[in-house]
Amino acid sequence: MFFASAGAFTEAIDLTEQLERLVIDVHDAHFWDISAIAALDQVVLKARRHGMAVEVIGLPEGIQGTEAG
């Protein structure tokens, strides 16, 4: 994911469904720039505001320490 696809990613996640838990698997994703990481953080924060427990699996080591990690 990179800056051009970051907006599409955040829009593709439908948080209107009432879920207790959201798991985002990024094992096969590549984060090419900071806007991609920010998009993932934005989705995580938005889901948490909706009361969901969020787990992001498959993050590369360099991304640890963000909201997602």
WONORJO-V914904 format. One record per residue. N is the residue number from 1. PHI is phi in degrees with one decimal (NA if undefined). Layout:
N/PHI  N/PHI
//
This chain:
1/NA  2/-143.6  3/-53.7  4/-71.9  5/-103.3  6/-62.2  7/-64.7  8/-63.2  9/-63.0  10/-64.5  11/-74.5  12/-76.5  13/-84.0  14/-91.4  15/-102.5  16/-78.6  17/-73.6  18/-77.9  19/-114.4  20/-81.8  21/-141.1  22/-123.5  23/-112.9  24/-112.6  25/-99.4  26/-114.5  27/-52.1  28/-98.2  29/-90.6  30/-122.7  31/-100.5  32/-90.0  33/-154.3  34/-65.6  35/-67.4  36/-68.7  37/-67.0  38/-62.9  39/-64.8  40/-63.7  41/-59.1  42/-60.7  43/-64.2  44/-61.4  45/-63.6  46/-62.9  47/-63.6  48/-64.6  49/-64.3  50/-84.7  51/85.8  52/-90.1  53/-80.9  54/-120.0  55/-128.2  56/-109.9  57/-113.9  58/87.2  59/-70.6  60/-63.6  61/-55.9  62/-68.4  63/-97.3  64/-57.6  65/100.2  66/-86.3  67/-57.6  68/-71.8  69/-100.2
//
